């Protein structure tokens, strides 16, 4: 468990290592058989996240403006910016454009809550944003993909919805049942202290496994075009930069410090695990190309979130005595 927790704390290093190992494996060995591992790794990646998901948080009120602004940015602005960047940069490579769109369509993850806490923002608002973003993103993604990408790539709407049920619905049901059972047996305090911290590290194993498989499957293409990852990085960096700038401006203009920080991390942090799972499961072998971009997004996301924490007091002012 200690090794897994260390990997979780060092995703910025662990993900590039998994990418390099996958590239080396794909160059040296047959990789067709790796496809059978995609679904098990997907479930390993998603299920642990769902155990700590607090669905009851949706019933709590008092932060309607924050939640409304967050979802407006998440579903009325960022997906279209990502789509435009994809058209501009990946005009003749639709599956890379799909990867950028998938990363933009699935907002919030456990990172939203973690980084909001590090920056001393409004944690209850971040938790609610995470749950709401997950549900809305899961429902909206198939429709957006069909609408925006349907002319460039074959999109079977029913297949994408089935994959949403497989990679989101079933793990959410299993995770919530696990949560209920453990709370009933050990109490809420016992669950939060002894059990809740045990699940997220296993999600890291799933992430690293999927990244390894995606890189192995695309190894031949990458070795033939070694500048591909640098090419992918350009629109990805632009997307995150635009997202941070827009969310910060909105937060400073209309929200308090705590709510503003929650909004920034609730709109910039994407659920890359689910995006990665969808790319690998819903679009076949071609989805591995989209997965390359999403894997690279992990590095950008973690690094940028850490730097933004350092800038928080400069952008929003120091926290009040009550918030500390």
N, C-alpha and C positions, 0 to 999 in steps of 0.2 A: 504493500500500500504506500509505503514511503516513496518508492520510486515513481509510482503513478502520480502522487501529489506533487513531486518535484517536476514532473513533465507538465502538469497543469499550470504550475507557477511560471514555467519557462516556455510557453507556447511559441514565443518569438524565435526561440532556438529549435524547439522540438519539431515544429512544422517544416522548416527548411531541411532539417536532417531527414525527416520522413520523405520529403520530396526527392532528395538526392538518393536515398536508398531505393526508392521506387524507380527512379530513372536508371540506376545501375542494374537493378534486377531486370527491368524491362529490356535493357540492352544485352543482357547475358543469358536470359532464359526465356522459354515460352511462357506467355502470360494469359492465354485464352482461358485457362482454368480459374483465374482469379475472379472471373465474373460471378461465380457461385458464392463468393464471400461478401458481395455487395449488400444483400439484404440483412444477413446476420450483423455485419458491421454497422449498418444503418440503425438497426434496433438497439445495438449496444450504445450508439451515439445519442439517440433521442430519448430512450426510456429513462435513464438516470436524471435527465433534466426535468422530466415530468413529475417525479416523486416530490420535488420541492416546490412545485407550482401551486400557488395559493389561489384557487378559483374563487373562493369566497370574497377575495379582495374586490372583485367586480361590483359587489353589492354596496360597498362603502362610497359615500358621496363626498362633496365638499371641494372637489378639484376639477369641476367640469370644464373650465376654461383651459387648464393645462392639458387635460386629456383630449379636448377637441382640437386644440392647436397641433398637438403631437400627431394625431391621426390625419389631420388635414395635410401636414407636411409629408407624412408617411405614404399617403395613398393618392393625393391630388397633385403632388409636386415632384418628389424624388423619383418615382418610377418613370416619369416622362423625361426627366433630365437624363436618367440612365439610358432610356431608349434612344434619345437624341445623340448621346455620346457614342452609343453602340453603332448607330447608323453612320455617324461621322467617321469613326475610327475603324470599325470592323465591317465596312460596307459589303465586302465579298466573303466574310467569314461569319455567317449568321449564328453559329453555335457559340462563338465567343461573345457576340452581342447578347445571346440568350443568357449566358452566365452572368453578365453585368446586370441584366434585368432581374434575374432571380435573386441576386444579392440585394437589389433595391426593393424587392417586393415583400420581403419577410423581415419586418422590423423587430427589434428588441430580442434580447436573450438574457441569460443569467449575467452576462457582462454588463447589461444596463443597470442592474441592481448593484453589482459590485462596484463599478466605477462611480455611480451616484453616491454610494457610501464613502468611497475614498475622497471624493470632492466635497463631502458633507452637504449633500443636497437632500431633497425630500424623498426619503426612502419609500414611504407608503405610496406616494404618487408613482415612483419608479416601478414598484411591484405591480400596481394596477395597470400601468402602461405596458408592462411585459405580457401580462395575461391577455389584455385587450388586443395588443399588436399581434400576438400569436394566433388568436382566433380569427381576427379580421384578415390577417395575411394569408392564412390557410384557405379561407373562403374565396378571397379575391385573386390569388395567384393564378389559378387555372384560367379564369376569365381574362385577366390582363395578358397572359401569355398568348392565348388564342387570338385576342383582339390585336395586339401589337406585333406579334411575331408569326401569326398564322399564314401570312403570304410568303414568308422567307423559309420557314421550316414546317414539316408536317406536325401538326399538333392535334392529337386525339384527346379531346376534352374529357371524355369518359375515363381514359387511361390516366390522365393527370389527376382527376378527382380520386380515382382508386388509389393512386400512389399517395395522395394527401391522407386518405384514410389509413393506409398502411404505415406511413412514416410519422403521422401526427396523431390521428384518431386512436388507433390501437395502443401506441405507447402512452398516450395521455390517459386512456381508460385504465391500463395496467398500472401506471404510475400513481394515479389517484386511489386505486384500490389498495396498492401497497402502502401509501401514505395513511389511509384510513385504518388499515390493519395495525400498522406500527403505532399510531397514536392511541388506538383503543387498547393496545397491549402495554405500552410503555408510558402513556400520557404525553401531552404536548411538549412539556419541558424535557422529558426523556428523549423524545423523538428529535427535538431540535439540537440537543446536546450530543447524543450518542449516535444517531442514525443519519440525520440530514447531511452532515459533512462527508459521509462515506460514499454518496452516490455520484456527485459531479466528477470526481477523478476518473470514473469508469467511462464517462462520456468522452473524456480526452482520448482514451484508447480507441474508441470508435472513430473519432475525428482523424487521428493519426493513421489508422488502418485504411480509411477511405481515401485519404490523401495519397498514401502509398500506392493503393490500387489504381487511382486515377493517373498518377505519374507513370506507373509501369505500363498501363495501357496506351499511353501517348508517347512512350519513350522514343520510338522510331521517328515520329514527327518532330519531336524536340531536338533530337540529335541531328536531324536533317536541317533544322532551322534553329540554331542555338540562340538567336536573338529574340525568339518568340516571347519568353517571359518578360524581357524588358519592354517589348512592344505592348504586351498585355498591361503592364504597370501604368502606362501613361493615362488612359481613360479612367482606370481605377483610382489613381491618386487624384485626378480631377474631380471625380464623383465625391470622394470623401472630403476634399477641400471645399467644394461647393456646399455640401451638406453641413459641415461645421459652420461655415460662414452664415448661411441662411438661418440655421437653428439658433445660433448665438445672437444674431440681430433680432429675431423674433422674441427670444427669451428676455433679452435686455429691454425690449420695448414694452412688453406686455405682462411680464411675470416677475414675481419676487425671486430673490436669489435661489432659495431652495427649489422652488418649482421650475425655475429656469434651467438649473443644472440637470434636473430630472428630464426636462424636455430635450435638452441637447443629447444626453445619452440614450434617451428613448427614441430618438430619430436617427442618430448616426450609427449606433450599434445595431448591426444586422444579425439575424439568426442564420448565420452561415452554415450551421450544422444541417438545418432543414433544407436550405438552398442546395447544399452539396448532395444531400440524400435525394432530392428531387432530380437533380441533374443526372445522377448516376442511375436512378431507377426508372424514371419516366421517359428518357430519351435514348435508351440503349447505348451502344458503344460510342455513338457520336456525342453523347452527353459527357464523356470523359474530357472533351475539349472545353466545354463549359466549366467543368470541375477544376481545370487548371486555374482559371481566373478566380474562382471562388476560394481555392486553396491559397492563392497569393493574397486574397483579401483578408484572410486571417492575420497575416503579418502586418499589413497596413492598419488594420483595425486595432490590434493590441498596442502597437507602437504609438499610434495617434492618440488613443485613449489615455495612455500614460502621460504623454506630453500635455494633453489638455488639462489633466489634473493639476499640473504644475502652473498652468496659466489661469486657473479658475479664480483665485483671489484677485488677480489683476483685472480680469474681465467682469467679475460680479461683485467684487469687494469681499472683505473678510466676513466669516459667519458671525452672527450675533451671539451674545453670551448664551442665550437660550438654546441655540442650535448646536453649540459645541458639546 
